[in-house]
Amino acid sequence: MELILTAEEQELLFGILEQRHRELQKEISHTDHREFKLALRKNEKLLESILSRLRGALIQELRG
C-alpha cells in the first residue's frame, strides 16, 4: 500500500503517532494484567515500526 501525503499531513500524522506512542508507554507501565500488557507491547512495537519508517521518509524528503 502506498499513501501519498503532503508535508503538512506528514507532520500532523507523525505528531499524532508520537503522542499515541507516549500514551501507550504510560498505559503499559500502569497495566498489571499480563495478557493485556503483552497486547499493548505488541501494539507499541508496531507503532515504533511505523514511526521509524515515517521518520525515514520525512528525512529523505527533506534531503531530496
N, CA, C and O atoms as a Maestro MAE file, in Angstrom:
{
 s_m_m2io_version
 :::
 2.0.0
}

f_m_ct {
 s_m_title
 :::
 protein
 m_atom[256] {
  # First column is atom index #
  i_m_mmod_type
  r_m_x_coord
  r_m_y_coord
  r_m_z_coord
  i_m_residue_number
  s_m_chain_name
  s_m_pdb_residue_name
  s_m_pdb_atom_name
  i_m_atomic_number
  :::
  1 25 0.838 -1.169 0.000 1 A "MET " " N  " 7
  2 3 0.000 0.000 0.000 1 A "MET " " CA " 6
  3 2 0.886 1.237 0.000 1 A "MET " " C  " 6
  4 15 1.883 1.304 0.719 1 A "MET " " O  " 8
  5 25 0.516 2.195 -0.801 2 A "GLU " " N  " 7
  6 3 1.247 3.452 -0.841 2 A "GLU " " CA " 6
  7 2 0.287 4.577 -0.499 2 A "GLU " " C  " 6
  8 15 -0.827 4.645 -1.018 2 A "GLU " " O  " 8
  9 25 0.733 5.447 0.373 3 A "LEU " " N  " 7
  10 3 -0.078 6.574 0.815 3 A "LEU " " CA " 6
  11 2 0.726 7.837 0.558 3 A "LEU " " C  " 6
  12 15 1.839 7.982 1.064 3 A "LEU " " O  " 8
  13 25 0.176 8.737 -0.213 4 A "ILE " " N  " 7
  14 3 0.872 9.981 -0.524 4 A "ILE " " CA " 6
  15 2 0.260 11.097 0.304 4 A "ILE " " C  " 6
  16 15 -0.942 11.352 0.249 4 A "ILE " " O  " 8
  17 25 1.120 11.757 1.076 5 A "LEU " " N  " 7
  18 3 0.686 12.833 1.961 5 A "LEU " " CA " 6
  19 2 1.469 14.096 1.655 5 A "LEU " " C  " 6
  20 15 2.617 14.036 1.216 5 A "LEU " " O  " 8
  21 25 0.843 15.235 1.890 6 A "THR " " N  " 7
  22 3 1.565 16.492 1.792 6 A "THR " " CA " 6
  23 2 2.513 16.588 2.987 6 A "THR " " C  " 6
  24 15 2.389 15.826 3.945 6 A "THR " " O  " 8
  25 25 3.449 17.518 2.928 7 A "ALA " " N  " 7
  26 3 4.385 17.706 4.040 7 A "ALA " " CA " 6
  27 2 3.626 18.032 5.322 7 A "ALA " " C  " 6
  28 15 3.967 17.534 6.395 7 A "ALA " " O  " 8
  29 25 2.603 18.864 5.208 8 A "GLU " " N  " 7
  30 3 1.802 19.236 6.379 8 A "GLU " " CA " 6
  31 2 1.073 18.025 6.962 8 A "GLU " " C  " 6
  32 15 1.008 17.860 8.180 8 A "GLU " " O  " 8
  33 25 0.531 17.187 6.094 9 A "GLU " " N  " 7
  34 3 -0.157 15.978 6.551 9 A "GLU " " CA " 6
  35 2 0.817 15.008 7.206 9 A "GLU " " C  " 6
  36 15 0.482 14.366 8.201 9 A "GLU " " O  " 8
  37 25 2.020 14.900 6.654 10 A "GLN " " N  " 7
  38 3 3.035 14.021 7.227 10 A "GLN " " CA " 6
  39 2 3.412 14.474 8.633 10 A "GLN " " C  " 6
  40 15 3.512 13.658 9.550 10 A "GLN " " O  " 8
  41 25 3.619 15.758 8.793 11 A "GLU " " N  " 7
  42 3 3.983 16.293 10.106 11 A "GLU " " CA " 6
  43 2 2.873 16.057 11.122 11 A "GLU " " C  " 6
  44 15 3.139 15.685 12.265 11 A "GLU " " O  " 8
  45 25 1.634 16.274 10.705 12 A "LEU " " N  " 7
  46 3 0.496 16.049 11.599 12 A "LEU " " CA " 6
  47 2 0.408 14.581 11.998 12 A "LEU " " C  " 6
  48 15 0.267 14.263 13.179 12 A "LEU " " O  " 8
  49 25 0.488 13.699 11.031 13 A "LEU " " N  " 7
  50 3 0.409 12.267 11.308 13 A "LEU " " CA " 6
  51 2 1.545 11.824 12.223 13 A "LEU " " C  " 6
  52 15 1.324 11.059 13.163 13 A "LEU " " O  " 8
  53 25 2.743 12.295 11.956 14 A "PHE " " N  " 7
  54 3 3.893 11.943 12.781 14 A "PHE " " CA " 6
  55 2 3.679 12.413 14.220 14 A "PHE " " C  " 6
  56 15 3.958 11.672 15.163 14 A "PHE " " O  " 8
  57 25 3.192 13.628 14.389 15 A "GLY " " N  " 7
  58 3 2.935 14.157 15.729 15 A "GLY " " CA " 6
  59 2 1.881 13.350 16.474 15 A "GLY " " C  " 6
  60 15 2.031 13.070 17.663 15 A "GLY " " O  " 8
  61 25 0.824 12.981 15.778 16 A "ILE " " N  " 7
  62 3 -0.241 12.181 16.396 16 A "ILE " " CA " 6
  63 2 0.295 10.813 16.815 16 A "ILE " " C  " 6
  64 15 -0.007 10.328 17.905 16 A "ILE " " O  " 8
  65 25 1.083 10.201 15.952 17 A "LEU " " N  " 7
  66 3 1.634 8.883 16.265 17 A "LEU " " CA " 6
  67 2 2.632 8.951 17.418 17 A "LEU " " C  " 6
  68 15 2.657 8.059 18.266 17 A "LEU " " O  " 8
  69 25 3.448 9.993 17.458 18 A "GLU " " N  " 7
  70 3 4.375 10.150 18.581 18 A "GLU " " CA " 6
  71 2 3.625 10.334 19.893 18 A "GLU " " C  " 6
  72 15 4.004 9.762 20.914 18 A "GLU " " O  " 8
  73 25 2.568 11.127 19.868 19 A "GLN " " N  " 7
  74 3 1.769 11.342 21.073 19 A "GLN " " CA " 6
  75 2 1.145 10.032 21.539 19 A "GLN " " C  " 6
  76 15 1.164 9.720 22.729 19 A "GLN " " O  " 8
  77 25 0.595 9.270 20.607 20 A "ARG " " N  " 7
  78 3 -0.011 7.984 20.968 20 A "ARG " " CA " 6
  79 2 1.036 7.035 21.524 20 A "ARG " " C  " 6
  80 15 0.755 6.262 22.440 20 A "ARG " " O  " 8
  81 25 2.253 7.090 20.970 21 A "HIS " " N  " 7
  82 3 3.329 6.234 21.459 21 A "HIS " " CA " 6
  83 2 3.647 6.551 22.920 21 A "HIS " " C  " 6
  84 15 3.819 5.643 23.733 21 A "HIS " " O  " 8
  85 25 3.723 7.828 23.246 22 A "ARG " " N  " 7
  86 3 3.986 8.223 24.642 22 A "ARG " " CA " 6
  87 2 2.856 7.755 25.562 22 A "ARG " " C  " 6
  88 15 3.103 7.268 26.666 22 A "ARG " " O  " 8
  89 25 1.619 7.906 25.098 23 A "GLU " " N  " 7
  90 3 0.467 7.477 25.893 23 A "GLU " " CA " 6
  91 2 0.484 5.966 26.089 23 A "GLU " " C  " 6
  92 15 0.175 5.468 27.171 23 A "GLU " " O  " 8
  93 25 0.843 5.252 25.048 24 A "LEU " " N  " 7
  94 3 0.897 3.795 25.110 24 A "LEU " " CA " 6
  95 2 1.959 3.332 26.108 24 A "LEU " " C  " 6
  96 15 1.739 2.369 26.843 24 A "LEU " " O  " 8
  97 25 3.101 4.006 26.137 25 A "GLN " " N  " 7
  98 3 4.150 3.657 27.096 25 A "GLN " " CA " 6
  99 2 3.663 3.855 28.530 25 A "GLN " " C  " 6
  100 15 3.945 3.028 29.396 25 A "GLN " " O  " 8
  101 25 2.943 4.931 28.787 26 A "LYS " " N  " 7
  102 3 2.382 5.159 30.124 26 A "LYS " " CA " 6
  103 2 1.362 4.084 30.466 26 A "LYS " " C  " 6
  104 15 1.335 3.568 31.583 26 A "LYS " " O  " 8
  105 25 0.525 3.753 29.491 27 A "GLU " " N  " 7
  106 3 -0.503 2.740 29.713 27 A "GLU " " CA " 6
  107 2 0.135 1.392 30.041 27 A "GLU " " C  " 6
  108 15 -0.342 0.674 30.920 27 A "GLU " " O  " 8
  109 25 1.207 1.051 29.338 28 A "ILE " " N  " 7
  110 3 1.909 -0.206 29.597 28 A "ILE " " CA " 6
  111 2 2.465 -0.219 31.024 28 A "ILE " " C  " 6
  112 15 2.360 -1.223 31.729 28 A "ILE " " O  " 8
  113 25 3.051 0.891 31.437 29 A "SER " " N  " 7
  114 3 3.660 0.921 32.768 29 A "SER " " CA " 6
  115 2 2.631 0.855 33.891 29 A "SER " " C  " 6
  116 15 2.962 0.458 35.009 29 A "SER " " O  " 8
  117 25 1.403 1.233 33.612 30 A "HIS " " N  " 7
  118 3 0.360 1.214 34.643 30 A "HIS " " CA " 6
  119 2 -0.538 -0.021 34.585 30 A "HIS " " C  " 6
  120 15 -1.477 -0.148 35.371 30 A "HIS " " O  " 8
  121 25 -0.249 -0.924 33.658 31 A "THR " " N  " 7
  122 3 -1.078 -2.106 33.485 31 A "THR " " CA " 6
  123 2 -0.492 -3.292 34.235 31 A "THR " " C  " 6
  124 15 0.698 -3.587 34.116 31 A "THR " " O  " 8
  125 25 -1.326 -3.964 35.003 32 A "ASP " " N  " 7
  126 3 -0.890 -5.130 35.756 32 A "ASP " " CA " 6
  127 2 -1.294 -6.449 35.098 32 A "ASP " " C  " 6
  128 15 -0.640 -7.473 35.297 32 A "ASP " " O  " 8
  129 25 -2.358 -6.421 34.323 33 A "HIS " " N  " 7
  130 3 -2.854 -7.637 33.687 33 A "HIS " " CA " 6
  131 2 -1.876 -8.086 32.599 33 A "HIS " " C  " 6
  132 15 -1.656 -7.377 31.617 33 A "HIS " " O  " 8
  133 25 -1.304 -9.253 32.786 34 A "ARG " " N  " 7
  134 3 -0.221 -9.741 31.930 34 A "ARG " " CA " 6
  135 2 -0.592 -9.800 30.454 34 A "ARG " " C  " 6
  136 15 0.152 -9.295 29.614 34 A "ARG " " O  " 8
  137 25 -1.721 -10.403 30.127 35 A "GLU " " N  " 7
  138 3 -2.087 -10.569 28.714 35 A "GLU " " CA " 6
  139 2 -2.395 -9.235 28.050 35 A "GLU " " C  " 6
  140 15 -2.067 -9.026 26.882 35 A "GLU " " O  " 8
  141 25 -3.027 -8.333 28.798 36 A "PHE " " N  " 7
  142 3 -3.315 -7.011 28.252 36 A "PHE " " CA " 6
  143 2 -2.014 -6.250 28.013 36 A "PHE " " C  " 6
  144 15 -1.873 -5.549 27.011 36 A "PHE " " O  " 8
  145 25 -1.069 -6.391 28.933 37 A "LYS " " N  " 7
  146 3 0.230 -5.727 28.797 37 A "LYS " " CA " 6
  147 2 0.973 -6.260 27.574 37 A "LYS " " C  " 6
  148 15 1.603 -5.489 26.850 37 A "LYS " " O  " 8
  149 25 0.907 -7.562 27.339 38 A "LEU " " N  " 7
  150 3 1.545 -8.154 26.161 38 A "LEU " " CA " 6
  151 2 0.931 -7.606 24.872 38 A "LEU " " C  " 6
  152 15 1.648 -7.327 23.911 38 A "LEU " " O  " 8
  153 25 -0.374 -7.455 24.852 39 A "ALA " " N  " 7
  154 3 -1.053 -6.903 23.681 39 A "ALA " " CA " 6
  155 2 -0.644 -5.446 23.460 39 A "ALA " " C  " 6
  156 15 -0.430 -5.020 22.325 39 A "ALA " " O  " 8
  157 25 -0.538 -4.694 24.542 40 A "LEU " " N  " 7
  158 3 -0.108 -3.297 24.427 40 A "LEU " " CA " 6
  159 2 1.322 -3.219 23.907 40 A "LEU " " C  " 6
  160 15 1.636 -2.363 23.079 40 A "LEU " " O  " 8
  161 25 2.183 -4.100 24.384 41 A "ARG " " N  " 7
  162 3 3.577 -4.105 23.926 41 A "ARG " " CA " 6
  163 2 3.668 -4.454 22.440 41 A "ARG " " C  " 6
  164 15 4.491 -3.896 21.714 41 A "ARG " " O  " 8
  165 25 2.826 -5.370 21.999 42 A "LYS " " N  " 7
  166 3 2.791 -5.717 20.573 42 A "LYS " " CA " 6
  167 2 2.406 -4.482 19.760 42 A "LYS " " C  " 6
  168 15 3.026 -4.184 18.739 42 A "LYS " " O  " 8
  169 25 1.379 -3.767 20.221 43 A "ASN " " N  " 7
  170 3 0.964 -2.545 19.539 43 A "ASN " " CA " 6
  171 2 2.064 -1.496 19.561 43 A "ASN " " C  " 6
  172 15 2.254 -0.768 18.587 43 A "ASN " " O  " 8
  173 25 2.784 -1.419 20.669 44 A "GLU " " N  " 7
  174 3 3.881 -0.467 20.779 44 A "GLU " " CA " 6
  175 2 4.954 -0.772 19.740 44 A "GLU " " C  " 6
  176 15 5.464 0.149 19.101 44 A "GLU " " O  " 8
  177 25 5.305 -2.029 19.558 45 A "LYS " " N  " 7
  178 3 6.318 -2.403 18.571 45 A "LYS " " CA " 6
  179 2 5.859 -2.063 17.159 45 A "LYS " " C  " 6
  180 15 6.650 -1.581 16.348 45 A "LYS " " O  " 8
  181 25 4.594 -2.310 16.861 46 A "LEU " " N  " 7
  182 3 4.059 -1.958 15.548 46 A "LEU " " CA " 6
  183 2 4.111 -0.448 15.333 46 A "LEU " " C  " 6
  184 15 4.491 0.020 14.260 46 A "LEU " " O  " 8
  185 25 3.737 0.292 16.334 47 A "LEU " " N  " 7
  186 3 3.744 1.746 16.250 47 A "LEU " " CA " 6
  187 2 5.177 2.269 16.084 47 A "LEU " " C  " 6
  188 15 5.413 3.195 15.308 47 A "LEU " " O  " 8
  189 25 6.120 1.685 16.804 48 A "GLU " " N  " 7
  190 3 7.519 2.086 16.661 48 A "GLU " " CA " 6
  191 2 8.016 1.823 15.242 48 A "GLU " " C  " 6
  192 15 8.783 2.619 14.701 48 A "GLU " " O  " 8
  193 25 7.592 0.724 14.639 49 A "SER " " N  " 7
  194 3 7.988 0.409 13.270 49 A "SER " " CA " 6
  195 2 7.426 1.446 12.294 49 A "SER " " C  " 6
  196 15 8.129 1.908 11.395 49 A "SER " " O  " 8
  197 25 6.175 1.798 12.477 50 A "ILE " " N  " 7
  198 3 5.550 2.806 11.613 50 A "ILE " " CA " 6
  199 2 6.252 4.149 11.770 50 A "ILE " " C  " 6
  200 15 6.554 4.818 10.782 50 A "ILE " " O  " 8
  201 25 6.511 4.540 13.018 51 A "LEU " " N  " 7
  202 3 7.195 5.813 13.274 51 A "LEU " " CA " 6
  203 2 8.586 5.832 12.645 51 A "LEU " " C  " 6
  204 15 9.001 6.848 12.087 51 A "LEU " " O  " 8
  205 25 9.291 4.736 12.733 52 A "SER " " N  " 7
  206 3 10.626 4.653 12.160 52 A "SER " " CA " 6
  207 2 10.583 4.834 10.642 52 A "SER " " C  " 6
  208 15 11.384 5.579 10.077 52 A "SER " " O  " 8
  209 25 9.652 4.157 9.994 53 A "ARG " " N  " 7
  210 3 9.538 4.272 8.539 53 A "ARG " " CA " 6
  211 2 9.097 5.671 8.124 53 A "ARG " " C  " 6
  212 15 9.592 6.214 7.136 53 A "ARG " " O  " 8
  213 25 8.178 6.246 8.869 54 A "LEU " " N  " 7
  214 3 7.707 7.598 8.567 54 A "LEU " " CA " 6
  215 2 8.840 8.600 8.788 54 A "LEU " " C  " 6
  216 15 9.016 9.521 7.991 54 A "LEU " " O  " 8
  217 25 9.599 8.428 9.855 55 A "ARG " " N  " 7
  218 3 10.737 9.306 10.130 55 A "ARG " " CA " 6
  219 2 11.737 9.224 8.976 55 A "ARG " " C  " 6
  220 15 12.247 10.249 8.523 55 A "ARG " " O  " 8
  221 25 12.014 8.028 8.506 56 A "GLY " " N  " 7
  222 3 12.933 7.837 7.376 56 A "GLY " " CA " 6
  223 2 12.426 8.513 6.120 56 A "GLY " " C  " 6
  224 15 13.199 9.125 5.383 56 A "GLY " " O  " 8
  225 25 11.129 8.405 5.870 57 A "ALA " " N  " 7
  226 3 10.541 9.039 4.689 57 A "ALA " " CA " 6
  227 2 10.626 10.558 4.796 57 A "ALA " " C  " 6
  228 15 10.902 11.237 3.807 57 A "ALA " " O  " 8
  229 25 10.391 11.092 5.995 58 A "LEU " " N  " 7
  230 3 10.472 12.536 6.195 58 A "LEU " " CA " 6
  231 2 11.895 13.034 5.979 58 A "LEU " " C  " 6
  232 15 12.091 14.096 5.387 58 A "LEU " " O  " 8
  233 25 12.893 12.285 6.447 59 A "ILE " " N  " 7
  234 3 14.302 12.672 6.279 59 A "ILE " " CA " 6
  235 2 14.674 12.640 4.805 59 A "ILE " " C  " 6
  236 15 15.335 13.553 4.310 59 A "ILE " " O  " 8
  237 25 14.255 11.598 4.105 60 A "GLN " " N  " 7
  238 3 14.557 11.502 2.673 60 A "GLN " " CA " 6
  239 2 13.925 12.658 1.910 60 A "GLN " " C  " 6
  240 15 14.542 13.216 1.003 60 A "GLN " " O  " 8
  241 25 12.716 13.015 2.268 61 A "GLU " " N  " 7
  242 3 12.034 14.104 1.582 61 A "GLU " " CA " 6
  243 2 12.750 15.430 1.816 61 A "GLU " " C  " 6
  244 15 12.839 16.254 0.906 61 A "GLU " " O  " 8
  245 25 13.259 15.641 3.022 62 A "LEU " " N  " 7
  246 3 13.989 16.864 3.313 62 A "LEU " " CA " 6
  247 2 15.286 16.947 2.533 62 A "LEU " " C  " 6
  248 15 15.700 18.031 2.121 62 A "LEU " " O  " 8
  249 25 15.928 15.806 2.329 63 A "ARG " " N  " 7
  250 3 17.192 15.757 1.589 63 A "ARG " " CA " 6
  251 2 16.987 15.876 0.093 63 A "ARG " " C  " 6
  252 15 17.825 16.420 -0.626 63 A "ARG " " O  " 8
  253 25 15.843 15.351 -0.366 64 A "GLY " " N  " 7
  254 3 15.637 15.242 -1.807 64 A "GLY " " CA " 6
  255 2 14.977 16.389 -2.407 64 A "GLY " " C  " 6
  256 15 14.751 16.407 -3.617 64 A "GLY " " O  " 8
  :::
 }
 m_bond[255] {
  # First column is bond index #
  i_m_from
  i_m_to
  i_m_order
  :::
  1 1 2 1
  2 2 3 1
  3 3 4 2
  4 3 5 1
  5 5 6 1
  6 6 7 1
  7 7 8 2
  8 7 9 1
  9 9 10 1
  10 10 11 1
  11 11 12 2
  12 11 13 1
  13 13 14 1
  14 14 15 1
  15 15 16 2
  16 15 17 1
  17 17 18 1
  18 18 19 1
  19 19 20 2
  20 19 21 1
  21 21 22 1
  22 22 23 1
  23 23 24 2
  24 23 25 1
  25 25 26 1
  26 26 27 1
  27 27 28 2
  28 27 29 1
  29 29 30 1
  30 30 31 1
  31 31 32 2
  32 31 33 1
  33 33 34 1
  34 34 35 1
  35 35 36 2
  36 35 37 1
  37 37 38 1
  38 38 39 1
  39 39 40 2
  40 39 41 1
  41 41 42 1
  42 42 43 1
  43 43 44 2
  44 43 45 1
  45 45 46 1
  46 46 47 1
  47 47 48 2
  48 47 49 1
  49 49 50 1
  50 50 51 1
  51 51 52 2
  52 51 53 1
  53 53 54 1
  54 54 55 1
  55 55 56 2
  56 55 57 1
  57 57 58 1
  58 58 59 1
  59 59 60 2
  60 59 61 1
  61 61 62 1
  62 62 63 1
  63 63 64 2
  64 63 65 1
  65 65 66 1
  66 66 67 1
  67 67 68 2
  68 67 69 1
  69 69 70 1
  70 70 71 1
  71 71 72 2
  72 71 73 1
  73 73 74 1
  74 74 75 1
  75 75 76 2
  76 75 77 1
  77 77 78 1
  78 78 79 1
  79 79 80 2
  80 79 81 1
  81 81 82 1
  82 82 83 1
  83 83 84 2
  84 83 85 1
  85 85 86 1
  86 86 87 1
  87 87 88 2
  88 87 89 1
  89 89 90 1
  90 90 91 1
  91 91 92 2
  92 91 93 1
  93 93 94 1
  94 94 95 1
  95 95 96 2
  96 95 97 1
  97 97 98 1
  98 98 99 1
  99 99 100 2
  100 99 101 1
  101 101 102 1
  102 102 103 1
  103 103 104 2
  104 103 105 1
  105 105 106 1
  106 106 107 1
  107 107 108 2
  108 107 109 1
  109 109 110 1
  110 110 111 1
  111 111 112 2
  112 111 113 1
  113 113 114 1
  114 114 115 1
  115 115 116 2
  116 115 117 1
  117 117 118 1
  118 118 119 1
  119 119 120 2
  120 119 121 1
  121 121 122 1
  122 122 123 1
  123 123 124 2
  124 123 125 1
  125 125 126 1
  126 126 127 1
  127 127 128 2
  128 127 129 1
  129 129 130 1
  130 130 131 1
  131 131 132 2
  132 131 133 1
  133 133 134 1
  134 134 135 1
  135 135 136 2
  136 135 137 1
  137 137 138 1
  138 138 139 1
  139 139 140 2
  140 139 141 1
  141 141 142 1
  142 142 143 1
  143 143 144 2
  144 143 145 1
  145 145 146 1
  146 146 147 1
  147 147 148 2
  148 147 149 1
  149 149 150 1
  150 150 151 1
  151 151 152 2
  152 151 153 1
  153 153 154 1
  154 154 155 1
  155 155 156 2
  156 155 157 1
  157 157 158 1
  158 158 159 1
  159 159 160 2
  160 159 161 1
  161 161 162 1
  162 162 163 1
  163 163 164 2
  164 163 165 1
  165 165 166 1
  166 166 167 1
  167 167 168 2
  168 167 169 1
  169 169 170 1
  170 170 171 1
  171 171 172 2
  172 171 173 1
  173 173 174 1
  174 174 175 1
  175 175 176 2
  176 175 177 1
  177 177 178 1
  178 178 179 1
  179 179 180 2
  180 179 181 1
  181 181 182 1
  182 182 183 1
  183 183 184 2
  184 183 185 1
  185 185 186 1
  186 186 187 1
  187 187 188 2
  188 187 189 1
  189 189 190 1
  190 190 191 1
  191 191 192 2
  192 191 193 1
  193 193 194 1
  194 194 195 1
  195 195 196 2
  196 195 197 1
  197 197 198 1
  198 198 199 1
  199 199 200 2
  200 199 201 1
  201 201 202 1
  202 202 203 1
  203 203 204 2
  204 203 205 1
  205 205 206 1
  206 206 207 1
  207 207 208 2
  208 207 209 1
  209 209 210 1
  210 210 211 1
  211 211 212 2
  212 211 213 1
  213 213 214 1
  214 214 215 1
  215 215 216 2
  216 215 217 1
  217 217 218 1
  218 218 219 1
  219 219 220 2
  220 219 221 1
  221 221 222 1
  222 222 223 1
  223 223 224 2
  224 223 225 1
  225 225 226 1
  226 226 227 1
  227 227 228 2
  228 227 229 1
  229 229 230 1
  230 230 231 1
  231 231 232 2
  232 231 233 1
  233 233 234 1
  234 234 235 1
  235 235 236 2
  236 235 237 1
  237 237 238 1
  238 238 239 1
  239 239 240 2
  240 239 241 1
  241 241 242 1
  242 242 243 1
  243 243 244 2
  244 243 245 1
  245 245 246 1
  246 246 247 1
  247 247 248 2
  248 247 249 1
  249 249 250 1
  250 250 251 1
  251 251 252 2
  252 251 253 1
  253 253 254 1
  254 254 255 1
  255 255 256 2
  :::
 }
}
